[in-house]
Amino acid sequence: MALHLIKLCVGCDSITDLEEWIEENRALHRRLGRDYEQTHTTRMVPKRVDELLDGGSLFWVIKGHVAARQKLLDIRPFTDSDGIGRCRLVLDQTVVTIEPRPYRPFQGWRYLIAKDAPRDIDLKSGDLGQMPDEMRRELAELGLL
């Protein structure tokens, strides 16, 4: 069974913001003639790497709700220029919208076991997929989703 991570998506107000940030970085790398690989750097290195890389994702908390996820492709520990150990989470560039769920602020990341992970939303079919992020969040807060 896959294990996931959950983390705050600081600076993003919506899933669209996250997708635009990814596209801007991809375009910058393209202009510079570099291959693009989306990574997120974190201070702590997960200890359960094998479980995370066995189908795990990074779930993003956006504006107080778990709202999206990206598949984890690799986890690469490294030491920065100040001698501090850090970790790069290599992510699939596809952002998957999930059923929104309220989540309190926290620091760093947390493990999220598969049975507790929110389900994906099929954006191509159904009313829920066509709804704006903010409306999904409000309905989730009211307990209607």
Disulfide bonds with the S-S distance in Angstrom:
none
